[in-house]
Amino acid sequence: MASRSSDSGGGLPPPPRLWTAGQANTRLPGLEELLPRLKGWVARLREVRGQQERLTAFWGGEVNAPDHSDHALKLRLDAEWENLTRRLEEAVAGLRAEGIELKDLDGGLVDFYALERGELVFLCWRLGEARVEFYHPIDGGFRNRRPLSSEGLVTPGGAARARGPL
């Protein structure tokens, strides 16, 4: 019989890593570089999808014929779609493997798994914010963000520690 954790945040699997605010802050420069790149990939995916749909709407299934004048274009678009989709999925999976959840790419909203006084929470950061200064319950979402208290910060063990340099 498999054992169950006492509270894994609403049935979620255990996170691969727990972050402190300080650790999350050291990860921000990489995220500030990655998120715009991911947004660019998504924008290009939308363009590619639009081109694919226009080809299909105009030519129908004929565009799949190897001797069709736009067949090479269709193959190039299909390959670009697959490549960008794979890269995007790998990047998001990489973040998840680190204990980072990409919540809203357009808004640049990112959550880091953490413990606050023994409760599994998300440290919450949005692109443009200078540092991680908020957290919310796992099932609470952005609108339930709370500032990290001046008395304690989220720590791997969930115990409060005095505020010091992040």
MARKOLNU-74795 format. One record per residue (C-alpha): y, z, x; residue number from 0. Coordinates in nm, 3 decimals. Each point is the difference from the previous one (the first is absolute). Layout:
<rovexs>
> Y	Z	X	NUM;
...
</rovexs>
This chain:
<rovexs>
> 0.000	0.000	0.000	0;
> 0.338	-0.101	0.143	1;
> 0.263	0.266	0.038	2;
> 0.340	-0.048	-0.156	3;
> 0.327	0.108	0.152	4;
> 0.192	0.263	-0.192	5;
> 0.302	-0.225	-0.060	6;
> 0.017	-0.347	0.142	7;
> 0.308	-0.099	-0.197	8;
> -0.126	-0.121	-0.334	9;
> -0.330	-0.147	0.107	10;
> 0.127	-0.189	0.303	11;
> -0.225	-0.017	0.305	12;
> 0.102	0.227	0.287	13;
> 0.287	-0.153	0.201	14;
> -0.084	-0.136	0.343	15;
> 0.283	0.200	0.155	16;
> 0.253	0.266	-0.093	17;
> 0.355	-0.033	0.131	18;
> 0.278	0.245	0.078	19;
> 0.358	-0.105	-0.068	20;
> 0.057	-0.022	0.375	21;
> -0.303	-0.222	0.053	22;
> 0.103	-0.222	-0.290	23;
> 0.350	-0.030	0.144	24;
> -0.143	-0.128	0.328	25;
> -0.185	-0.273	-0.196	26;
> 0.316	-0.122	-0.179	27;
> 0.122	-0.248	0.265	28;
> -0.329	-0.189	-0.028	29;
> 0.026	-0.002	-0.379	30;
> 0.362	-0.117	0.018	31;
> -0.129	-0.299	0.196	32;
> -0.315	-0.060	-0.208	33;
> 0.138	0.021	-0.356	34;
> 0.247	-0.291	0.029	35;
> -0.275	-0.212	0.156	36;
> -0.232	0.081	-0.293	37;
> 0.279	-0.085	-0.246	38;
> 0.041	-0.335	0.178	39;
> -0.370	-0.070	-0.035	40;
> 0.011	0.081	-0.371	41;
> 0.304	-0.227	-0.047	42;
> -0.181	-0.281	0.178	43;
> -0.312	0.060	-0.212	44;
> 0.214	-0.048	-0.312	45;
> 0.137	-0.327	0.141	46;
> -0.348	-0.123	0.090	47;
> -0.133	0.092	-0.344	48;
> 0.286	-0.190	-0.162	49;
> -0.073	-0.309	0.209	50;
> -0.371	0.024	-0.081	51;
> 0.075	0.027	-0.372	52;
> 0.239	-0.300	0.012	53;
> -0.264	-0.212	0.176	54;
> -0.263	0.095	-0.255	55;
> 0.236	-0.051	-0.294	56;
> 0.098	-0.345	0.124	57;
> -0.335	-0.131	0.129	58;
> -0.256	0.219	-0.173	59;
> -0.342	-0.002	0.163	60;
> 0.070	-0.336	0.167	61;
> 0.177	0.178	0.286	62;
> -0.340	0.136	0.109	63;
> -0.129	-0.348	0.084	64;
> -0.015	-0.045	0.379	65;
> 0.176	-0.338	-0.020	66;
> 0.287	0.127	-0.219	67;
> 0.347	-0.034	0.156	68;
> 0.078	0.372	-0.050	69;
> -0.345	0.132	0.089	70;
> 0.104	0.098	0.354	71;
> 0.301	0.189	-0.141	72;
> -0.226	0.183	-0.246	73;
> -0.240	0.098	0.281	74;
> 0.291	0.123	0.214	75;
> 0.140	0.207	-0.288	76;
> -0.344	0.143	-0.081	77;
> -0.052	0.097	0.365	78;
> 0.346	0.157	0.022	79;
> -0.066	0.197	-0.319	80;
> -0.330	0.131	0.135	81;
> 0.150	0.087	0.340	82;
> 0.301	0.186	-0.142	83;
> -0.213	0.182	-0.257	84;
> -0.244	0.111	0.271	85;
> 0.281	0.120	0.229	86;
> 0.170	0.190	-0.283	87;
> -0.327	0.166	-0.110	88;
> -0.080	0.096	0.361	89;
> 0.346	0.152	0.051	90;
> -0.022	0.207	-0.320	91;
> -0.355	0.107	0.086	92;
> 0.121	0.103	0.345	93;
> 0.268	0.219	-0.155	94;
> -0.253	0.158	-0.236	95;
> -0.231	0.070	0.292	96;
> 0.288	0.197	0.155	97;
> 0.054	0.206	-0.316	98;
> 0.305	-0.203	-0.104	99;
> 0.034	-0.150	-0.348	100;
> 0.231	-0.294	-0.064	101;
> 0.128	0.078	-0.351	102;
> 0.271	-0.264	-0.052	103;
> 0.050	-0.277	0.253	104;
> 0.318	-0.134	-0.162	105;
> 0.155	0.348	0.004	106;
> -0.148	0.089	0.339	107;
> -0.164	0.311	-0.145	108;
> -0.268	0.162	0.216	109;
> -0.199	0.323	-0.041	110;
> -0.181	0.201	0.269	111;
> -0.285	0.234	-0.092	112;
> 0.084	0.361	0.085	113;
> -0.064	0.359	-0.100	114;
> 0.271	0.228	-0.137	115;
> -0.109	0.361	-0.027	116;
> -0.361	-0.111	-0.042	117;
> 0.071	-0.272	-0.259	118;
> -0.065	-0.368	0.077	119;
> 0.334	-0.178	-0.039	120;
> 0.178	-0.315	0.112	121;
> 0.287	0.008	0.244	122;
> 0.229	-0.257	-0.152	123;
> 0.223	-0.243	0.193	124;
> 0.196	-0.310	-0.098	125;
> 0.116	-0.273	0.235	126;
> 0.360	0.076	0.092	127;
> -0.042	0.377	0.003	128;
> 0.056	0.147	0.345	129;
> -0.300	0.232	-0.015	130;
> -0.269	0.145	-0.223	131;
> 0.173	0.271	-0.202	132;
> -0.192	0.000	-0.330	133;
> -0.347	0.055	-0.136	134;
> -0.164	-0.018	-0.341	135;
> -0.334	0.090	-0.157	136;
> -0.271	-0.262	0.038	137;
> 0.018	-0.082	-0.370	138;
> 0.377	0.055	-0.031	139;
> 0.153	-0.317	0.135	140;
> 0.345	-0.079	0.134	141;
> 0.192	0.149	-0.291	142;
> -0.156	0.338	0.079	143;
> 0.122	0.003	0.360	144;
> 0.100	0.340	0.128	145;
> 0.191	0.069	0.319	146;
> -0.192	0.161	0.281	147;
> 0.114	0.362	-0.006	148;
> 0.212	0.146	0.276	149;
> -0.250	0.286	0.031	150;
> -0.306	-0.211	0.054	151;
> -0.124	-0.346	0.067	152;
> -0.320	-0.175	-0.086	153;
> -0.253	0.074	0.271	154;
> -0.360	-0.112	0.060	155;
> -0.128	0.343	-0.103	156;
> 0.235	0.022	-0.294	157;
> 0.166	0.319	0.125	158;
> 0.376	0.021	0.014	159;
> 0.160	0.007	0.341	160;
> 0.358	0.054	0.095	161;
> 0.217	-0.312	-0.006	162;
> 0.044	-0.134	0.345	163;
> 0.054	-0.340	0.157	164;
> -0.189	-0.274	-0.175	165;
</rovexs>
